[in-house]
Amino acid sequence: MHRPLWELAKPAIDCKAAATQAAKHPADHIALALTLFAATRLPILPVVLIAVLATGTLRWLSAS
């Protein structure tokens, strides 16, 4: 049986939970900004490497 159309329009995640998760790691916001900046200037492989290294490094620095 098909779901009603109004149920399809409901968000898939809880917005409060997403905001809480994003607030847990402010380093992720910095890494995202670096990744977006790199994505405007570089091909995909360097962007992926920058994203992984930036996220890992910033989380490691913020943990200590």
Predicted model as a PDB file, atoms N, CA, C, CB and O in Angstrom, pLDDT in the B-factor column:
MODEL        1                                                                  
ATOM      1  N   MET A   1       0.843  -1.181   0.000  1.00 59.00           N  
ATOM      2  CA  MET A   1       0.000   0.000   0.000  1.00 59.00           C  
ATOM      3  C   MET A   1       0.887   1.244   0.000  1.00 59.00           C  
ATOM      4  CB  MET A   1      -0.958  -0.002   1.222  1.00 59.00           C  
ATOM      5  O   MET A   1       1.929   1.271   0.656  1.00 59.00           O  
ATOM      6  N   HIS A   2       0.484   2.237  -0.713  1.00 70.00           N  
ATOM      7  CA  HIS A   2       1.259   3.463  -0.831  1.00 70.00           C  
ATOM      8  C   HIS A   2       1.045   4.362   0.379  1.00 70.00           C  
ATOM      9  CB  HIS A   2       0.889   4.206  -2.112  1.00 70.00           C  
ATOM     10  O   HIS A   2      -0.031   4.395   0.977  1.00 70.00           O  
ATOM     11  N   ARG A   3       2.112   5.092   0.721  1.00 67.00           N  
ATOM     12  CA  ARG A   3       1.998   6.047   1.813  1.00 67.00           C  
ATOM     13  C   ARG A   3       1.343   7.324   1.301  1.00 67.00           C  
ATOM     14  CB  ARG A   3       3.385   6.351   2.432  1.00 67.00           C  
ATOM     15  O   ARG A   3       1.502   7.680   0.133  1.00 67.00           O  
ATOM     16  N   PRO A   4       0.605   8.016   2.170  1.00 71.00           N  
ATOM     17  CA  PRO A   4       0.018   9.291   1.738  1.00 71.00           C  
ATOM     18  C   PRO A   4       1.108  10.309   1.403  1.00 71.00           C  
ATOM     19  CB  PRO A   4      -0.913   9.854   2.832  1.00 71.00           C  
ATOM     20  O   PRO A   4       2.222  10.232   1.920  1.00 71.00           O  
ATOM     21  N   LEU A   5       0.779  11.243   0.547  1.00 68.00           N  
ATOM     22  CA  LEU A   5       1.736  12.228   0.072  1.00 68.00           C  
ATOM     23  C   LEU A   5       2.293  13.087   1.202  1.00 68.00           C  
ATOM     24  CB  LEU A   5       1.091  13.109  -0.968  1.00 68.00           C  
ATOM     25  O   LEU A   5       3.472  13.441   1.177  1.00 68.00           O  
ATOM     26  N   TRP A   6       1.471  13.429   2.193  1.00 66.00           N  
ATOM     27  CA  TRP A   6       1.944  14.285   3.290  1.00 66.00           C  
ATOM     28  C   TRP A   6       2.989  13.582   4.154  1.00 66.00           C  
ATOM     29  CB  TRP A   6       0.768  14.722   4.161  1.00 66.00           C  
ATOM     30  O   TRP A   6       3.788  14.251   4.810  1.00 66.00           O  
ATOM     31  N   GLU A   7       3.002  12.255   4.168  1.00 68.00           N  
ATOM     32  CA  GLU A   7       4.031  11.546   4.918  1.00 68.00           C  
ATOM     33  C   GLU A   7       5.358  11.530   4.173  1.00 68.00           C  
ATOM     34  CB  GLU A   7       3.583  10.127   5.208  1.00 68.00           C  
ATOM     35  O   GLU A   7       6.412  11.407   4.797  1.00 68.00           O  
ATOM     36  N   LEU A   8       5.323  11.649   2.870  1.00 67.00           N  
ATOM     37  CA  LEU A   8       6.554  11.696   2.093  1.00 67.00           C  
ATOM     38  C   LEU A   8       7.284  13.023   2.282  1.00 67.00           C  
ATOM     39  CB  LEU A   8       6.254  11.471   0.618  1.00 67.00           C  
ATOM     40  O   LEU A   8       8.495  13.101   2.078  1.00 67.00           O  
ATOM     41  N   ALA A   9       6.556  14.060   2.667  1.00 68.00           N  
ATOM     42  CA  ALA A   9       7.148  15.385   2.824  1.00 68.00           C  
ATOM     43  C   ALA A   9       7.801  15.576   4.190  1.00 68.00           C  
ATOM     44  CB  ALA A   9       6.095  16.445   2.613  1.00 68.00           C  
ATOM     45  O   ALA A   9       8.432  16.608   4.423  1.00 68.00           O  
ATOM     46  N   LYS A  10       7.667  14.606   5.102  1.00 67.00           N  
ATOM     47  CA  LYS A  10       8.273  14.735   6.425  1.00 67.00           C  
ATOM     48  C   LYS A  10       9.791  14.601   6.312  1.00 67.00           C  
ATOM     49  CB  LYS A  10       7.701  13.670   7.400  1.00 67.00           C  
ATOM     50  O   LYS A  10      10.283  13.810   5.506  1.00 67.00           O  
ATOM     51  N   PRO A  11      10.534  15.362   7.107  1.00 63.00           N  
ATOM     52  CA  PRO A  11      11.995  15.236   7.045  1.00 63.00           C  
ATOM     53  C   PRO A  11      12.447  13.856   7.506  1.00 63.00           C  
ATOM     54  CB  PRO A  11      12.664  16.320   7.901  1.00 63.00           C  
ATOM     55  O   PRO A  11      11.819  13.233   8.361  1.00 63.00           O  
ATOM     56  N   ALA A  12      13.542  13.397   6.927  1.00 63.00           N  
ATOM     57  CA  ALA A  12      14.048  12.067   7.243  1.00 63.00           C  
ATOM     58  C   ALA A  12      14.775  12.038   8.582  1.00 63.00           C  
ATOM     59  CB  ALA A  12      14.975  11.589   6.144  1.00 63.00           C  
ATOM     60  O   ALA A  12      14.890  10.978   9.199  1.00 63.00           O  
ATOM     61  N   ILE A  13      15.269  13.195   9.041  1.00 60.00           N  
ATOM     62  CA  ILE A  13      15.996  13.251  10.304  1.00 60.00           C  
ATOM     63  C   ILE A  13      15.367  14.296  11.209  1.00 60.00           C  
ATOM     64  CB  ILE A  13      17.489  13.565  10.070  1.00 60.00           C  
ATOM     65  O   ILE A  13      14.640  15.179  10.754  1.00 60.00           O  
ATOM     66  N   ASP A  14      15.653  14.180  12.469  1.00 65.00           N  
ATOM     67  CA  ASP A  14      15.197  15.159  13.440  1.00 65.00           C  
ATOM     68  C   ASP A  14      16.150  16.349  13.396  1.00 65.00           C  
ATOM     69  CB  ASP A  14      15.122  14.545  14.874  1.00 65.00           C  
ATOM     70  O   ASP A  14      17.358  16.179  13.563  1.00 65.00           O  
ATOM     71  N   CYS A  15      15.626  17.541  13.176  1.00 63.00           N  
ATOM     72  CA  CYS A  15      16.481  18.726  13.028  1.00 63.00           C  
ATOM     73  C   CYS A  15      17.237  19.042  14.312  1.00 63.00           C  
ATOM     74  CB  CYS A  15      15.643  19.933  12.616  1.00 63.00           C  
ATOM     75  O   CYS A  15      18.379  19.498  14.254  1.00 63.00           O  
ATOM     76  N   LYS A  16      16.629  18.810  15.461  1.00 66.00           N  
ATOM     77  CA  LYS A  16      17.320  19.078  16.720  1.00 66.00           C  
ATOM     78  C   LYS A  16      18.501  18.125  16.896  1.00 66.00           C  
ATOM     79  CB  LYS A  16      16.347  18.950  17.909  1.00 66.00           C  
ATOM     80  O   LYS A  16      19.558  18.527  17.383  1.00 66.00           O  
ATOM     81  N   ALA A  17      18.326  16.875  16.506  1.00 65.00           N  
ATOM     82  CA  ALA A  17      19.422  15.908  16.610  1.00 65.00           C  
ATOM     83  C   ALA A  17      20.557  16.289  15.668  1.00 65.00           C  
ATOM     84  CB  ALA A  17      18.922  14.483  16.295  1.00 65.00           C  
ATOM     85  O   ALA A  17      21.726  16.132  16.021  1.00 65.00           O  
ATOM     86  N   ALA A  18      20.237  16.782  14.488  1.00 61.00           N  
ATOM     87  CA  ALA A  18      21.277  17.185  13.541  1.00 61.00           C  
ATOM     88  C   ALA A  18      22.052  18.386  14.068  1.00 61.00           C  
ATOM     89  CB  ALA A  18      20.662  17.511  12.171  1.00 61.00           C  
ATOM     90  O   ALA A  18      23.272  18.450  13.917  1.00 61.00           O  
ATOM     91  N   ALA A  19      21.359  19.335  14.682  1.00 62.00           N  
ATOM     92  CA  ALA A  19      22.039  20.507  15.243  1.00 62.00           C  
ATOM     93  C   ALA A  19      22.921  20.108  16.418  1.00 62.00           C  
ATOM     94  CB  ALA A  19      21.016  21.566  15.687  1.00 62.00           C  
ATOM     95  O   ALA A  19      24.011  20.655  16.582  1.00 62.00           O  
ATOM     96  N   THR A  20      22.476  19.178  17.223  1.00 64.00           N  
ATOM     97  CA  THR A  20      23.283  18.711  18.344  1.00 64.00           C  
ATOM     98  C   THR A  20      24.522  17.998  17.849  1.00 64.00           C  
ATOM     99  CB  THR A  20      22.471  17.790  19.246  1.00 64.00           C  
ATOM    100  O   THR A  20      25.606  18.187  18.401  1.00 64.00           O  
ATOM    101  N   GLN A  21      24.380  17.180  16.818  1.00 63.00           N  
ATOM    102  CA  GLN A  21      25.521  16.466  16.266  1.00 63.00           C  
ATOM    103  C   GLN A  21      26.532  17.432  15.660  1.00 63.00           C  
ATOM    104  CB  GLN A  21      25.061  15.460  15.218  1.00 63.00           C  
ATOM    105  O   GLN A  21      27.739  17.240  15.805  1.00 63.00           O  
ATOM    106  N   ALA A  22      26.048  18.458  14.989  1.00 62.00           N  
ATOM    107  CA  ALA A  22      26.953  19.435  14.381  1.00 62.00           C  
ATOM    108  C   ALA A  22      27.666  20.260  15.443  1.00 62.00           C  
ATOM    109  CB  ALA A  22      26.186  20.356  13.433  1.00 62.00           C  
ATOM    110  O   ALA A  22      28.814  20.657  15.245  1.00 62.00           O  
ATOM    111  N   ALA A  23      27.014  20.521  16.550  1.00 64.00           N  
ATOM    112  CA  ALA A  23      27.625  21.317  17.620  1.00 64.00           C  
ATOM    113  C   ALA A  23      28.682  20.525  18.381  1.00 64.00           C  
ATOM    114  CB  ALA A  23      26.554  21.809  18.587  1.00 64.00           C  
ATOM    115  O   ALA A  23      29.537  21.118  19.038  1.00 64.00           O  
ATOM    116  N   LYS A  24      28.638  19.191  18.305  1.00 73.00           N  
ATOM    117  CA  LYS A  24      29.616  18.368  19.021  1.00 73.00           C  
ATOM    118  C   LYS A  24      31.018  18.534  18.460  1.00 73.00           C  
ATOM    119  CB  LYS A  24      29.213  16.905  18.964  1.00 73.00           C  
ATOM    120  O   LYS A  24      31.993  18.464  19.208  1.00 73.00           O  
ATOM    121  N   HIS A  25      31.134  18.748  17.175  1.00 76.00           N  
ATOM    122  CA  HIS A  25      32.443  18.828  16.526  1.00 76.00           C  
ATOM    123  C   HIS A  25      32.558  20.128  15.726  1.00 76.00           C  
ATOM    124  CB  HIS A  25      32.669  17.603  15.604  1.00 76.00           C  
ATOM    125  O   HIS A  25      32.336  20.122  14.515  1.00 76.00           O  
ATOM    126  N   PRO A  26      32.899  21.237  16.377  1.00 84.00           N  
ATOM    127  CA  PRO A  26      33.063  22.478  15.612  1.00 84.00           C  
ATOM    128  C   PRO A  26      34.209  22.392  14.606  1.00 84.00           C  
ATOM    129  CB  PRO A  26      33.301  23.645  16.558  1.00 84.00           C  
ATOM    130  O   PRO A  26      34.248  23.158  13.643  1.00 84.00           O  
ATOM    131  N   ALA A  27      35.135  21.470  14.823  1.00 87.00           N  
ATOM    132  CA  ALA A  27      36.224  21.289  13.857  1.00 87.00           C  
ATOM    133  C   ALA A  27      35.681  20.844  12.505  1.00 87.00           C  
ATOM    134  CB  ALA A  27      37.244  20.262  14.379  1.00 87.00           C  
ATOM    135  O   ALA A  27      36.296  21.114  11.474  1.00 87.00           O  
ATOM    136  N   ASP A  28      34.540  20.167  12.499  1.00 86.00           N  
ATOM    137  CA  ASP A  28      33.941  19.728  11.240  1.00 86.00           C  
ATOM    138  C   ASP A  28      33.520  20.916  10.378  1.00 86.00           C  
ATOM    139  CB  ASP A  28      32.736  18.828  11.515  1.00 86.00           C  
ATOM    140  O   ASP A  28      33.586  20.850   9.150  1.00 86.00           O  
ATOM    141  N   HIS A  29      33.091  21.995  11.017  1.00 88.00           N  
ATOM    142  CA  HIS A  29      32.693  23.185  10.262  1.00 88.00           C  
ATOM    143  C   HIS A  29      33.906  23.812   9.569  1.00 88.00           C  
ATOM    144  CB  HIS A  29      32.016  24.217  11.194  1.00 88.00           C  
ATOM    145  O   HIS A  29      33.816  24.255   8.423  1.00 88.00           O  
ATOM    146  N   ILE A  30      35.023  23.844  10.263  1.00 91.00           N  
ATOM    147  CA  ILE A  30      36.249  24.384   9.672  1.00 91.00           C  
ATOM    148  C   ILE A  30      36.713  23.482   8.530  1.00 91.00           C  
ATOM    149  CB  ILE A  30      37.363  24.523  10.744  1.00 91.00           C  
ATOM    150  O   ILE A  30      37.101  23.967   7.467  1.00 91.00           O  
ATOM    151  N   ALA A  31      36.673  22.171   8.755  1.00 91.00           N  
ATOM    152  CA  ALA A  31      37.081  21.224   7.708  1.00 91.00           C  
ATOM    153  C   ALA A  31      36.164  21.330   6.494  1.00 91.00           C  
ATOM    154  CB  ALA A  31      37.074  19.780   8.251  1.00 91.00           C  
ATOM    155  O   ALA A  31      36.625  21.220   5.358  1.00 91.00           O  
ATOM    156  N   LEU A  32      34.878  21.541   6.723  1.00 90.00           N  
ATOM    157  CA  LEU A  32      33.943  21.700   5.616  1.00 90.00           C  
ATOM    158  C   LEU A  32      34.265  22.959   4.813  1.00 90.00           C  
ATOM    159  CB  LEU A  32      32.501  21.755   6.137  1.00 90.00           C  
ATOM    160  O   LEU A  32      34.221  22.942   3.583  1.00 90.00           O  
ATOM    161  N   ALA A  33      34.586  24.038   5.503  1.00 92.00           N  
ATOM    162  CA  ALA A  33      34.949  25.278   4.807  1.00 92.00           C  
ATOM    163  C   ALA A  33      36.216  25.080   3.967  1.00 92.00           C  
ATOM    164  CB  ALA A  33      35.156  26.426   5.823  1.00 92.00           C  
ATOM    165  O   ALA A  33      36.286  25.540   2.828  1.00 92.00           O  
ATOM    166  N   LEU A  34      37.211  24.399   4.531  1.00 94.00           N  
ATOM    167  CA  LEU A  34      38.434  24.120   3.779  1.00 94.00           C  
ATOM    168  C   LEU A  34      38.151  23.241   2.558  1.00 94.00           C  
ATOM    169  CB  LEU A  34      39.467  23.442   4.684  1.00 94.00           C  
ATOM    170  O   LEU A  34      38.714  23.453   1.483  1.00 94.00           O  
ATOM    171  N   THR A  35      37.277  22.262   2.739  1.00 94.00           N  
ATOM    172  CA  THR A  35      36.927  21.363   1.644  1.00 94.00           C  
ATOM    173  C   THR A  35      36.196  22.107   0.531  1.00 94.00           C  
ATOM    174  CB  THR A  35      36.064  20.210   2.159  1.00 94.00           C  
ATOM    175  O   THR A  35      36.477  21.901  -0.649  1.00 94.00           O  
ATOM    176  N   LEU A  36      35.267  22.963   0.907  1.00 94.00           N  
ATOM    177  CA  LEU A  36      34.536  23.732  -0.104  1.00 94.00           C  
ATOM    178  C   LEU A  36      35.468  24.672  -0.861  1.00 94.00           C  
ATOM    179  CB  LEU A  36      33.404  24.533   0.549  1.00 94.00           C  
ATOM    180  O   LEU A  36      35.343  24.839  -2.074  1.00 94.00           O  
ATOM    181  N   PHE A  37      36.390  25.275  -0.145  1.00 95.00           N  
ATOM    182  CA  PHE A  37      37.369  26.148  -0.799  1.00 95.00           C  
ATOM    183  C   PHE A  37      38.222  25.346  -1.783  1.00 95.00           C  
ATOM    184  CB  PHE A  37      38.271  26.842   0.254  1.00 95.00           C  
ATOM    185  O   PHE A  37      38.451  25.785  -2.910  1.00 95.00           O  
ATOM    186  N   ALA A  38      38.687  24.183  -1.359  1.00 95.00           N  
ATOM    187  CA  ALA A  38      39.508  23.345  -2.238  1.00 95.00           C  
ATOM    188  C   ALA A  38      38.703  22.850  -3.436  1.00 95.00           C  
ATOM    189  CB  ALA A  38      40.079  22.151  -1.460  1.00 95.00           C  
ATOM    190  O   ALA A  38      39.239  22.729  -4.537  1.00 95.00           O  
ATOM    191  N   ALA A  39      37.429  22.567  -3.227  1.00 95.00           N  
ATOM    192  CA  ALA A  39      36.594  22.034  -4.307  1.00 95.00           C  
ATOM    193  C   ALA A  39      36.389  23.052  -5.423  1.00 95.00           C  
ATOM    194  CB  ALA A  39      35.243  21.594  -3.757  1.00 95.00           C  
ATOM    195  O   ALA A  39      36.108  22.674  -6.560  1.00 95.00           O  
ATOM    196  N   THR A  40      36.525  24.331  -5.112  1.00 95.00           N  
ATOM    197  CA  THR A  40      36.355  25.338  -6.160  1.00 95.00           C  
ATOM    198  C   THR A  40      37.609  25.500  -7.007  1.00 95.00           C  
ATOM    199  CB  THR A  40      35.979  26.671  -5.544  1.00 95.00           C  
ATOM    200  O   THR A  40      37.573  26.150  -8.053  1.00 95.00           O  
ATOM    201  N   ARG A  41      38.737  24.905  -6.557  1.00 96.00           N  
ATOM    202  CA  ARG A  41      39.988  25.138  -7.253  1.00 96.00           C  
ATOM    203  C   ARG A  41      40.726  23.874  -7.713  1.00 96.00           C  
ATOM    204  CB  ARG A  41      40.876  25.917  -6.378  1.00 96.00           C  
ATOM    205  O   ARG A  41      41.623  23.963  -8.552  1.00 96.00           O  
ATOM    206  N   LEU A  42      40.370  22.716  -7.188  1.00 95.00           N  
ATOM    207  CA  LEU A  42      41.145  21.501  -7.455  1.00 95.00           C  
ATOM    208  C   LEU A  42      40.266  20.382  -8.003  1.00 95.00           C  
ATOM    209  CB  LEU A  42      41.846  21.031  -6.182  1.00 95.00           C  
ATOM    210  O   LEU A  42      39.043  20.438  -7.873  1.00 95.00           O  
ATOM    211  N   PRO A  43      40.879  19.357  -8.619  1.00 96.00           N  
ATOM    212  CA  PRO A  43      40.130  18.161  -9.036  1.00 96.00           C  
ATOM    213  C   PRO A  43      39.678  17.342  -7.816  1.00 96.00           C  
ATOM    214  CB  PRO A  43      40.999  17.282  -9.975  1.00 96.00           C  
ATOM    215  O   PRO A  43      40.020  17.667  -6.679  1.00 96.00           O  
ATOM    216  N   ILE A  44      38.917  16.293  -8.067  1.00 95.00           N  
ATOM    217  CA  ILE A  44      38.238  15.563  -6.993  1.00 95.00           C  
ATOM    218  C   ILE A  44      39.198  14.835  -6.046  1.00 95.00           C  
ATOM    219  CB  ILE A  44      37.280  14.567  -7.592  1.00 95.00           C  
ATOM    220  O   ILE A  44      38.984  14.857  -4.834  1.00 95.00           O  
ATOM    221  N   LEU A  45      40.232  14.202  -6.559  1.00 96.00           N  
ATOM    222  CA  LEU A  45      41.119  13.424  -5.692  1.00 96.00           C  
ATOM    223  C   LEU A  45      41.821  14.293  -4.649  1.00 96.00           C  
ATOM    224  CB  LEU A  45      42.155  12.695  -6.530  1.00 96.00           C  
ATOM    225  O   LEU A  45      41.819  13.927  -3.473  1.00 96.00           O  
ATOM    226  N   PRO A  46      42.416  15.412  -5.017  1.00 96.00           N  
ATOM    227  CA  PRO A  46      43.003  16.263  -3.981  1.00 96.00           C  
ATOM    228  C   PRO A  46      41.968  16.806  -2.992  1.00 96.00           C  
ATOM    229  CB  PRO A  46      43.733  17.417  -4.627  1.00 96.00           C  
ATOM    230  O   PRO A  46      42.267  16.995  -1.813  1.00 96.00           O  
ATOM    231  N   VAL A  47      40.768  17.052  -3.472  1.00 96.00           N  
ATOM    232  CA  VAL A  47      39.714  17.548  -2.574  1.00 96.00           C  
ATOM    233  C   VAL A  47      39.371  16.496  -1.532  1.00 96.00           C  
ATOM    234  CB  VAL A  47      38.449  17.937  -3.373  1.00 96.00           C  
ATOM    235  O   VAL A  47      39.213  16.818  -0.354  1.00 96.00           O  
ATOM    236  N   VAL A  48      39.256  15.248  -1.953  1.00 96.00           N  
ATOM    237  CA  VAL A  48      38.954  14.166  -1.007  1.00 96.00           C  
ATOM    238  C   VAL A  48      40.082  14.016   0.010  1.00 96.00           C  
ATOM    239  CB  VAL A  48      38.731  12.832  -1.759  1.00 96.00           C  
ATOM    240  O   VAL A  48      39.829  13.859   1.205  1.00 96.00           O  
ATOM    241  N   LEU A  49      41.310  14.065  -0.458  1.00 96.00           N  
ATOM    242  CA  LEU A  49      42.447  13.960   0.457  1.00 96.00           C  
ATOM    243  C   LEU A  49      42.481  15.126   1.453  1.00 96.00           C  
ATOM    244  CB  LEU A  49      43.758  13.913  -0.336  1.00 96.00           C  
ATOM    245  O   LEU A  49      42.731  14.925   2.642  1.00 96.00           O  
ATOM    246  N   ILE A  50      42.231  16.327   0.967  1.00 95.00           N  
ATOM    247  CA  ILE A  50      42.190  17.491   1.852  1.00 95.00           C  
ATOM    248  C   ILE A  50      41.075  17.350   2.870  1.00 95.00           C  
ATOM    249  CB  ILE A  50      42.006  18.779   1.044  1.00 95.00           C  
ATOM    250  O   ILE A  50      41.266  17.676   4.042  1.00 95.00           O  
ATOM    251  N   ALA A  51      39.921  16.874   2.447  1.00 94.00           N  
ATOM    252  CA  ALA A  51      38.790  16.723   3.357  1.00 94.00           C  
ATOM    253  C   ALA A  51      39.101  15.727   4.468  1.00 94.00           C  
ATOM    254  CB  ALA A  51      37.549  16.278   2.589  1.00 94.00           C  
ATOM    255  O   ALA A  51      38.824  15.992   5.638  1.00 94.00           O  
ATOM    256  N   VAL A  52      39.670  14.596   4.109  1.00 95.00           N  
ATOM    257  CA  VAL A  52      39.982  13.562   5.107  1.00 95.00           C  
ATOM    258  C   VAL A  52      41.069  14.044   6.056  1.00 95.00           C  
ATOM    259  CB  VAL A  52      40.424  12.253   4.419  1.00 95.00           C  
ATOM    260  O   VAL A  52      40.951  13.899   7.273  1.00 95.00           O  
ATOM    261  N   LEU A  53      42.127  14.620   5.495  1.00 96.00           N  
ATOM    262  CA  LEU A  53      43.230  15.095   6.339  1.00 96.00           C  
ATOM    263  C   LEU A  53      42.806  16.265   7.231  1.00 96.00           C  
ATOM    264  CB  LEU A  53      44.414  15.516   5.466  1.00 96.00           C  
ATOM    265  O   LEU A  53      43.180  16.313   8.403  1.00 96.00           O  
ATOM    266  N   ALA A  54      42.040  17.191   6.695  1.00 94.00           N  
ATOM    267  CA  ALA A  54      41.603  18.341   7.487  1.00 94.00           C  
ATOM    268  C   ALA A  54      40.685  17.902   8.629  1.00 94.00           C  
ATOM    269  CB  ALA A  54      40.882  19.363   6.592  1.00 94.00           C  
ATOM    270  O   ALA A  54      40.838  18.362   9.761  1.00 94.00           O  
ATOM    271  N   THR A  55      39.743  17.022   8.337  1.00 91.00           N  
ATOM    272  CA  THR A  55      38.826  16.565   9.385  1.00 91.00           C  
ATOM    273  C   THR A  55      39.574  15.798  10.462  1.00 91.00           C  
ATOM    274  CB  THR A  55      37.720  15.689   8.789  1.00 91.00           C  
ATOM    275  O   THR A  55      39.371  16.045  11.651  1.00 91.00           O  
ATOM    276  N   GLY A  56      40.428  14.880  10.067  1.00 93.00           N  
ATOM    277  CA  GLY A  56      41.183  14.099  11.043  1.00 93.00           C  
ATOM    278  C   GLY A  56      42.106  14.959  11.885  1.00 93.00           C  
ATOM    279  O   GLY A  56      42.167  14.812  13.105  1.00 93.00           O  
ATOM    280  N   THR A  57      42.818  15.853  11.231  1.00 94.00           N  
ATOM    281  CA  THR A  57      43.762  16.712  11.956  1.00 94.00           C  
ATOM    282  C   THR A  57      43.045  17.650  12.908  1.00 94.00           C  
ATOM    283  CB  THR A  57      44.606  17.519  10.978  1.00 94.00           C  
ATOM    284  O   THR A  57      43.447  17.787  14.064  1.00 94.00           O  
ATOM    285  N   LEU A  58      41.989  18.297  12.436  1.00 93.00           N  
ATOM    286  CA  LEU A  58      41.279  19.243  13.289  1.00 93.00           C  
ATOM    287  C   LEU A  58      40.586  18.550  14.473  1.00 93.00           C  
ATOM    288  CB  LEU A  58      40.255  20.010  12.466  1.00 93.00           C  
ATOM    289  O   LEU A  58      40.553  19.093  15.577  1.00 93.00           O  
ATOM    290  N   ARG A  59      40.037  17.361  14.239  1.00 90.00           N  
ATOM    291  CA  ARG A  59      39.442  16.622  15.365  1.00 90.00           C  
ATOM    292  C   ARG A  59      40.510  16.199  16.358  1.00 90.00           C  
ATOM    293  CB  ARG A  59      38.676  15.386  14.862  1.00 90.00           C  
ATOM    294  O   ARG A  59      40.283  16.234  17.567  1.00 90.00           O  
ATOM    295  N   TRP A  60      41.676  15.798  15.857  1.00 93.00           N  
ATOM    296  CA  TRP A  60      42.767  15.404  16.732  1.00 93.00           C  
ATOM    297  C   TRP A  60      43.262  16.603  17.553  1.00 93.00           C  
ATOM    298  CB  TRP A  60      43.920  14.801  15.910  1.00 93.00           C  
ATOM    299  O   TRP A  60      43.520  16.470  18.749  1.00 93.00           O  
ATOM    300  N   LEU A  61      43.393  17.763  16.917  1.00 93.00           N  
ATOM    301  CA  LEU A  61      43.842  18.955  17.619  1.00 93.00           C  
ATOM    302  C   LEU A  61      42.818  19.440  18.653  1.00 93.00           C  
ATOM    303  CB  LEU A  61      44.132  20.058  16.620  1.00 93.00           C  
ATOM    304  O   LEU A  61      43.187  19.905  19.732  1.00 93.00           O  
ATOM    305  N   SER A  62      41.519  19.325  18.306  1.00 88.00           N  
ATOM    306  CA  SER A  62      40.489  19.785  19.242  1.00 88.00           C  
ATOM    307  C   SER A  62      40.308  18.819  20.413  1.00 88.00           C  
ATOM    308  CB  SER A  62      39.162  19.964  18.512  1.00 88.00           C  
ATOM    309  O   SER A  62      39.790  19.212  21.458  1.00 88.00           O  
ATOM    310  N   ALA A  63      40.726  17.565  20.254  1.00 83.00           N  
ATOM    311  CA  ALA A  63      40.600  16.588  21.338  1.00 83.00           C  
ATOM    312  C   ALA A  63      41.690  16.770  22.388  1.00 83.00           C  
ATOM    313  CB  ALA A  63      40.652  15.169  20.778  1.00 83.00           C  
ATOM    314  O   ALA A  63      41.493  16.420  23.551  1.00 83.00           O  
ATOM    315  N   SER A  64      42.830  17.311  21.992  1.00 67.00           N  
ATOM    316  CA  SER A  64      43.937  17.446  22.953  1.00 67.00           C  
ATOM    317  C   SER A  64      43.931  18.790  23.645  1.00 67.00           C  
ATOM    318  CB  SER A  64      45.269  17.245  22.257  1.00 67.00           C  
ATOM    319  O   SER A  64      44.794  19.059  24.480  1.00 67.00           O  
TER     320      SER A  64                                                      
ENDMDL                                                                          
END                                                                             
